[in-house]
Amino acid sequence: MRVLLIEDDSATAQSIELMLKSENFNVYTTDLGEEGIDLG
C-alpha cells in the first residue's frame, strides 16, 4: 500500500515515515502542500 505524507516538520515526518515503512507501506514524503497535490 502507498502513503503520501505531507508534513512540514522534518523530525515528525521522519518518525512517521519510519513507523509506516516498518509496517511495509511505501511512503512518499514531502513538506510542500503543492508538491503533495502533484504526487497525489
C-alpha positions as a printed Julia matrix, in Angstrom:
40×3 Matrix{Float64}:
  0.0    0.0    0.0
  1.22   3.52  -0.76
  1.04   6.5    1.6
  1.56  10.16   0.76
  2.83  12.0    3.83
  2.77  15.81   3.78
  4.44  17.2    6.9
  6.43  20.41   7.29
  8.29  19.3   10.43
 11.11  17.05   9.24
 11.58  15.23  12.56
  7.88  14.36  12.73
  7.86  13.31   9.08
 10.86  11.06   9.61
  9.3    9.38  12.65
  6.02   8.74  10.86
  7.8    7.53   7.73
  9.92   5.03   9.7
  6.85   3.7   11.51
  4.92   3.25   8.26
  7.85   1.63   6.48
  8.23  -0.84   9.35
  4.65  -1.9    8.56
  5.6   -2.41   4.89
  3.99   0.74   3.47
  5.57   2.53   0.51
  5.9    6.1    1.78
  6.26   9.25  -0.3
  7.13  12.26   1.85
  7.09  15.97   1.08
  7.0   19.14   3.12
  5.21  21.16   0.45
  1.44  21.04   0.0
  1.62  21.9   -3.69
  4.1   19.11  -4.33
  1.79  16.76  -2.43
 -1.05  17.67  -4.76
  1.16  16.82  -7.74
  2.19  13.5   -6.19
 -1.39  12.6   -5.24
